[in-house]
Amino acid sequence: IKGRPGETLPPFDFEALETKLKEEFGDHSIRDVDVLSAALYPKVFHDYMVFKKEF
């Protein structure tokens, strides 16, 4: 292995993800930690937020 593992990955746009999440789930309910969770585990985070909206 040469170089660091994520070196060849393209840059991630956290601001765009935050905007998308705020549009989908509301501006007041999205925190920085939510953006990170959604970036790392998109399906799990989405399912959690849908569940949270129900209750």
N, CA, C and O atoms as a GROMACS GRO file, in nm:
protein
  220
    1ILE      N    1   0.085  -0.117   0.000
    1ILE     CA    2   0.000   0.000   0.000
    1ILE      C    3   0.090   0.123   0.000
    1ILE      O    4   0.182   0.135   0.081
    2LYS      N    5   0.061   0.212  -0.091
    2LYS     CA    6   0.137   0.337  -0.099
    2LYS      C    7   0.042   0.454  -0.076
    2LYS      O    8  -0.067   0.458  -0.133
    3GLY      N    9   0.083   0.547   0.006
    3GLY     CA   10   0.001   0.664   0.034
    3GLY      C   11  -0.108   0.632   0.136
    3GLY      O   12  -0.122   0.518   0.181
    4ARG      N   13  -0.184   0.734   0.170
    4ARG     CA   14  -0.291   0.711   0.267
    4ARG      C   15  -0.414   0.654   0.196
    4ARG      O   16  -0.435   0.682   0.078
    5PRO      N   17  -0.494   0.576   0.265
    5PRO     CA   18  -0.605   0.505   0.202
    5PRO      C   19  -0.705   0.594   0.127
    5PRO      O   20  -0.751   0.555   0.019
    6GLY      N   21  -0.739   0.710   0.179
    6GLY     CA   22  -0.839   0.794   0.113
    6GLY      C   23  -0.783   0.894   0.014
    6GLY      O   24  -0.855   0.981  -0.035
    7GLU      N   25  -0.657   0.881  -0.016
    7GLU     CA   26  -0.589   0.980  -0.100
    7GLU      C   27  -0.650   0.991  -0.241
    7GLU      O   28  -0.651   1.099  -0.299
    8THR      N   29  -0.699   0.882  -0.294
    8THR     CA   30  -0.752   0.884  -0.431
    8THR      C   31  -0.901   0.915  -0.438
    8THR      O   32  -0.956   0.926  -0.547
    9LEU      N   33  -0.966   0.929  -0.323
    9LEU     CA   34  -1.108   0.964  -0.324
    9LEU      C   35  -1.127   1.110  -0.361
    9LEU      O   36  -1.046   1.195  -0.325
   10PRO      N   37  -1.235   1.140  -0.434
   10PRO     CA   38  -1.261   1.281  -0.466
   10PRO      C   39  -1.304   1.357  -0.341
   10PRO      O   40  -1.354   1.295  -0.246
   11PRO      N   41  -1.287   1.488  -0.337
   11PRO     CA   42  -1.330   1.568  -0.222
   11PRO      C   43  -1.481   1.555  -0.202
   11PRO      O   44  -1.556   1.542  -0.298
   12PHE      N   45  -1.525   1.560  -0.077
   12PHE     CA   46  -1.667   1.549  -0.046
   12PHE      C   47  -1.723   1.688  -0.017
   12PHE      O   48  -1.660   1.767   0.053
   13ASP      N   49  -1.841   1.717  -0.071
   13ASP     CA   50  -1.904   1.847  -0.053
   13ASP      C   51  -2.004   1.842   0.063
   13ASP      O   52  -2.122   1.810   0.043
   14PHE      N   53  -1.956   1.872   0.183
   14PHE     CA   54  -2.041   1.867   0.302
   14PHE      C   55  -2.148   1.976   0.299
   14PHE      O   56  -2.259   1.955   0.349
   15GLU      N   57  -2.116   2.091   0.241
   15GLU     CA   58  -2.214   2.200   0.234
   15GLU      C   59  -2.333   2.160   0.148
   15GLU      O   60  -2.448   2.189   0.183
   16ALA      N   61  -2.307   2.095   0.036
   16ALA     CA   62  -2.416   2.051  -0.052
   16ALA      C   63  -2.503   1.946   0.018
   16ALA      O   64  -2.625   1.949   0.006
   17LEU      N   65  -2.440   1.856   0.090
   17LEU     CA   66  -2.516   1.755   0.164
   17LEU      C   67  -2.600   1.820   0.272
   17LEU      O   68  -2.716   1.783   0.292
   18GLU      N   69  -2.544   1.918   0.342
   18GLU     CA   70  -2.618   1.988   0.446
   18GLU      C   71  -2.741   2.058   0.388
   18GLU      O   72  -2.850   2.052   0.446
   19THR      N   73  -2.724   2.123   0.274
   19THR     CA   74  -2.836   2.190   0.208
   19THR      C   75  -2.944   2.090   0.170
   19THR      O   76  -3.063   2.115   0.191
   20LYS      N   77  -2.903   1.978   0.113
   20LYS     CA   78  -2.999   1.874   0.074
   20LYS      C   79  -3.075   1.820   0.195
   20LYS      O   80  -3.197   1.804   0.189
   21LEU      N   81  -3.005   1.794   0.303
   21LEU     CA   82  -3.069   1.741   0.424
   21LEU      C   83  -3.166   1.843   0.484
   21LEU      O   84  -3.274   1.806   0.529
   22LYS      N   85  -3.128   1.970   0.484
   22LYS     CA   86  -3.216   2.074   0.538
   22LYS      C   87  -3.341   2.090   0.454
   22LYS      O   88  -3.449   2.116   0.507
   23GLU      N   89  -3.329   2.074   0.323
   23GLU     CA   90  -3.445   2.080   0.235
   23GLU      C   91  -3.538   1.962   0.260
   23GLU      O   92  -3.660   1.977   0.259
   24GLU      N   93  -3.481   1.846   0.283
   24GLU     CA   94  -3.561   1.725   0.300
   24GLU      C   95  -3.622   1.713   0.440
   24GLU      O   96  -3.736   1.670   0.454
   25PHE      N   97  -3.546   1.750   0.543
   25PHE     CA   98  -3.590   1.724   0.680
   25PHE      C   99  -3.617   1.850   0.762
   25PHE      O  100  -3.658   1.840   0.878
   26GLY      N  101  -3.595   1.965   0.706
   26GLY     CA  102  -3.620   2.089   0.778
   26GLY      C  103  -3.492   2.149   0.832
   26GLY      O  104  -3.403   2.079   0.880
   27ASP      N  105  -3.485   2.280   0.824
   27ASP     CA  106  -3.365   2.353   0.861
   27ASP      C  107  -3.329   2.339   1.008
   27ASP      O  108  -3.211   2.336   1.043
   28HIS      N  109  -3.428   2.329   1.093
   28HIS     CA  110  -3.405   2.328   1.238
   28HIS      C  111  -3.356   2.194   1.292
   28HIS      O  112  -3.302   2.188   1.403
   29SER      N  113  -3.372   2.087   1.216
   29SER     CA  114  -3.340   1.955   1.270
   29SER      C  115  -3.205   1.898   1.226
   29SER      O  116  -3.170   1.788   1.267
   30ILE      N  117  -3.129   1.971   1.146
   30ILE     CA  118  -3.001   1.919   1.095
   30ILE      C  119  -2.884   1.991   1.164
   30ILE      O  120  -2.871   2.113   1.157
   31ARG      N  121  -2.800   1.911   1.230
   31ARG     CA  122  -2.680   1.962   1.297
   31ARG      C  123  -2.556   1.914   1.221
   31ARG      O  124  -2.566   1.831   1.131
   32ASP      N  125  -2.441   1.966   1.258
   32ASP     CA  126  -2.317   1.924   1.192
   32ASP      C  127  -2.295   1.774   1.204
   32ASP      O  128  -2.253   1.709   1.109
   33VAL      N  129  -2.324   1.720   1.321
   33VAL     CA  130  -2.305   1.576   1.342
   33VAL      C  131  -2.398   1.495   1.252
   33VAL      O  132  -2.364   1.383   1.211
   34ASP      N  133  -2.514   1.549   1.221
   34ASP     CA  134  -2.607   1.481   1.130
   34ASP      C  135  -2.551   1.476   0.988
   34ASP      O  136  -2.566   1.376   0.918
   35VAL      N  137  -2.486   1.583   0.946
   35VAL     CA  138  -2.424   1.586   0.813
   35VAL      C  139  -2.316   1.478   0.804
   35VAL      O  140  -2.306   1.408   0.704
   36LEU      N  141  -2.235   1.467   0.909
   36LEU     CA  142  -2.130   1.364   0.910
   36LEU      C  143  -2.191   1.224   0.909
   36LEU      O  144  -2.143   1.136   0.838
   37SER      N  145  -2.295   1.204   0.987
   37SER     CA  146  -2.362   1.073   0.991
   37SER      C  147  -2.419   1.038   0.854
   37SER      O  148  -2.406   0.925   0.808
   38ALA      N  149  -2.481   1.136   0.789
   38ALA     CA  150  -2.539   1.112   0.657
   38ALA      C  151  -2.431   1.084   0.553
   38ALA      O  152  -2.453   1.004   0.461
   39ALA      N  153  -2.316   1.148   0.567
   39ALA     CA  154  -2.206   1.124   0.473
   39ALA      C  155  -2.150   0.982   0.489
   39ALA      O  156  -2.118   0.917   0.390
   40LEU      N  157  -2.139   0.937   0.613
   40LEU     CA  158  -2.082   0.805   0.640
   40LEU      C  159  -2.181   0.691   0.619
   40LEU      O  160  -2.145   0.585   0.568
   41TYR      N  161  -2.306   0.714   0.659
   41TYR     CA  162  -2.408   0.609   0.655
   41TYR      C  163  -2.537   0.666   0.597
   41TYR      O  164  -2.634   0.684   0.670
   42PRO      N  165  -2.541   0.694   0.466
   42PRO     CA  166  -2.657   0.763   0.408
   42PRO      C  167  -2.790   0.691   0.426
   42PRO      O  168  -2.889   0.755   0.461
   43LYS      N  169  -2.795   0.562   0.403
   43LYS     CA  170  -2.922   0.488   0.415
   43LYS      C  171  -2.969   0.481   0.560
   43LYS      O  172  -3.086   0.504   0.588
   44VAL      N  173  -2.878   0.451   0.650
   44VAL     CA  174  -2.913   0.442   0.792
   44VAL      C  175  -2.962   0.578   0.843
   44VAL      O  176  -3.062   0.585   0.914
   45PHE      N  177  -2.892   0.685   0.806
   45PHE     CA  178  -2.932   0.818   0.851
   45PHE      C  179  -3.069   0.855   0.796
   45PHE      O  180  -3.153   0.907   0.869
   46HIS      N  181  -3.092   0.829   0.668
   46HIS     CA  182  -3.221   0.861   0.607
   46HIS      C  183  -3.333   0.784   0.676
   46HIS      O  184  -3.436   0.843   0.710
   47ASP      N  185  -3.315   0.656   0.696
   47ASP     CA  186  -3.417   0.575   0.764
   47ASP      C  187  -3.444   0.626   0.905
   47ASP      O  188  -3.559   0.629   0.949
   48TYR      N  189  -3.340   0.666   0.976
   48TYR     CA  190  -3.355   0.719   1.111
   48TYR      C  191  -3.436   0.848   1.110
   48TYR      O  192  -3.526   0.866   1.192
   49MET      N  193  -3.406   0.938   1.018
   49MET     CA  194  -3.477   1.066   1.013
   49MET      C  195  -3.623   1.046   0.973
   49MET      O  196  -3.711   1.116   1.026
   50VAL      N  197  -3.651   0.954   0.883
   50VAL     CA  198  -3.790   0.925   0.846
   50VAL      C  199  -3.864   0.870   0.968
   50VAL      O  200  -3.977   0.910   0.994
   51PHE      N  201  -3.801   0.780   1.040
   51PHE     CA  202  -3.862   0.724   1.162
   51PHE      C  203  -3.885   0.834   1.266
   51PHE      O  204  -3.990   0.840   1.329
   52LYS      N  205  -3.787   0.921   1.282
   52LYS     CA  206  -3.796   1.029   1.380
   52LYS      C  207  -3.910   1.126   1.347
   52LYS      O  208  -3.977   1.176   1.437
   53LYS      N  209  -3.933   1.151   1.217
   53LYS     CA  210  -4.042   1.240   1.176
   53LYS      C  211  -4.179   1.182   1.210
   53LYS      O  212  -4.274   1.256   1.235
   54GLU      N  213  -4.189   1.050   1.210
   54GLU     CA  214  -4.317   0.984   1.238
   54GLU      C  215  -4.358   1.001   1.383
   54GLU      O  216  -4.477   1.004   1.414
   55PHE      N  217  -4.261   1.012   1.472
   55PHE     CA  218  -4.293   1.017   1.615
   55PHE      C  219  -4.246   1.144   1.671
   55PHE      O  220  -4.262   1.168   1.790
   0.00000   0.00000   0.00000
